[in-house]
């Protein structure tokens, strides 16, 4: 990441129940997810970046463009900031059809090449067949895809997405997530994506910023942030890790595919993923057990050798979270304190991690 291409955000802003105070340098492309519980300051960050709110001490720079620098008296209003903003609700013009809504976004941009950018957005989000449809006849997922395409048609230097799936039911969320993954993989622009959904974080994030009471609790790659158990980003049943691997083999007889990563391999359901494809795997702590010796005659087929790197208290005193280092990757297991004691497992112990379930996040 070149210094001049990064997204820099420094904000201080007093709120009713907390103070926003952060200083971030984010990647120049891909999706940076702002993650945290409701009221942690995620949307406030987006509104300050967009110029909808003014931080008392703030600096916002996208590439070489400075949108705000309070110390130098610089503050560009929202319409002068080269950004696209997608809200929880699609906010389409109901008296215009899809094509007319998109044309409105194109006129707003005023940039050369806008028509080509719009056609690329239509193709990227798969909405060509919707162009003549009235907006009232769109599903929630279709409305959001149109809203995103309208934002992309302006060719923004930065795309802001404020919980774009929050208003959708589960089926519509699953419908639109693949389009967001495609957008992440094919567009070369920075995106700030607000969510409190662990599922969206794992599927979409290239970089993660965890917020708590207006401050940065953790930041880094999703693999590093989610494997941090001393100061966990996610607690409870959704605690777990993200692994990145490559589809290496397929077992046609048993309808399984093997995904290898630095430190091990796991078998997953074969959903037709091509050999050599890179995939994301989500492994929940509740689905990992530990053994002090290599397990024999077990129904759990995914067994990975490693060593204990950290042990911390879980939310209930009877349990602990254990991080197991396997090469450059890490797994997290939720086990009872009694089991750790009976097996004699401590920091540094060699173990076998048994992975009962793996979700392919593609």
Helices and strands as residue ranges (DSSP letters): G 3-5, E 7-14, E 19-26, E 30-35, H 42-50, E 57-62, E 65-69, G 70-72, E 74-75, G 78-80, E 83-86, H 98-109, H 114-124, G 128-130, G 135-137, H 140-152, E 158-162, H 170-186, E 190-195, H 198-204, E 207-212, E 215-220, H 222-226, G 236-238, E 240-251, E 256-261, E 264-269, E 278-284, G 285-287, E 288-291, E 302-313, E 319-326, E 329-336, H 337-343, E 350-355, E 359-360
